[in-house]
């Protein structure tokens, strides 16, 4: 009996060991597909004893023992300034546009400055206001008006500008002496006035004379100036009809006379023939005539001015003044419209 009990005890222990090994195998198969490698027998390599490479410091070159060039201790001198500029500066206008009205007292407009060369040089050399407000007349600039254009009926009604006129001499000869309506503003104007460069209607520049009494106030009280000669008073810009004085039968005689400048120095002639003497150039607003070609309508200078064809037709004619009955040259009474200025 004792032997049987010992045998059963040994069998039970063997069975327990076998059951434990089987459970361990199941757990191992669930974790990895294959067993982990066995640990190595030698330790990992030890770190090196050498430190990492230290950064190289970039050394600058050593300074020179002495400067390359000794500094200049004396100041740089320039030539002494002149007491006054050699050439007086000219005032260039920002825009080459002239005033429509009077640039200064006693000067009607910029056209008045242009009409007489002696007067132009006198005013432009001494009066700063005239230079600033009449730059074209004083020769400070000569530019075409880029905004101006007109309809050319001879070119299928094309819109022309100053550039078209300036391309050919034949166009200059045809158009520069004429007037036309500005396409944009519908204002009638002489083409050479708005296209001076294209029409070669430029003037020689007049130098400004600094220190002129009319421009610079005197340093001390001036001596009393001599009384000036009485200047003729021009009430209206109209030539008188008929005889001006003994030996001067008409203003037209003054205009065509080779001694016109000498005649116009006479105050009586200058006051009675302002247009012929070049003192002004305006249409006679009191003049009107009956146009039989227009159902007997009463026309004046402004009616003629509206169309180029009217100017070409009527400025060559005579007509009876409705108010006075005088038989007059239309170009003399409508001097501005007919561009009959001096």
Secondary structure, 3 states (H helix, E strand, C coil): CHHHHHHHHHHHHHHHHHHHHHHHHHHHHHHCCCCCCCCCCCCCCCCCCCCCCCCCCCCCCCCCCCCCCCCCCCCCCCCCCCCCCCCCCCCCCCCCCCCCCCCECCECCHHHHHHCHHHHHHHHHHCHHHHHHCCCCCCCCCCCCCCCCEEEHHHCCEEECHHHHHCCHHHHHHHCCCEEECCCCCCEEEHHHHCCCCCCCCCCCCCCCCCCCCCCCCCCCCCCCCCCCCCCCCCCCCCCCCCCECCECCHHHHHHCCCHHHHHCCHHHHHHCCCCCCCCCCECCCCEEEEHHHCCEEEEHHHHHCCHHHHHHHCCCEEECCCCCCEEEHHHHECCCCCCCC
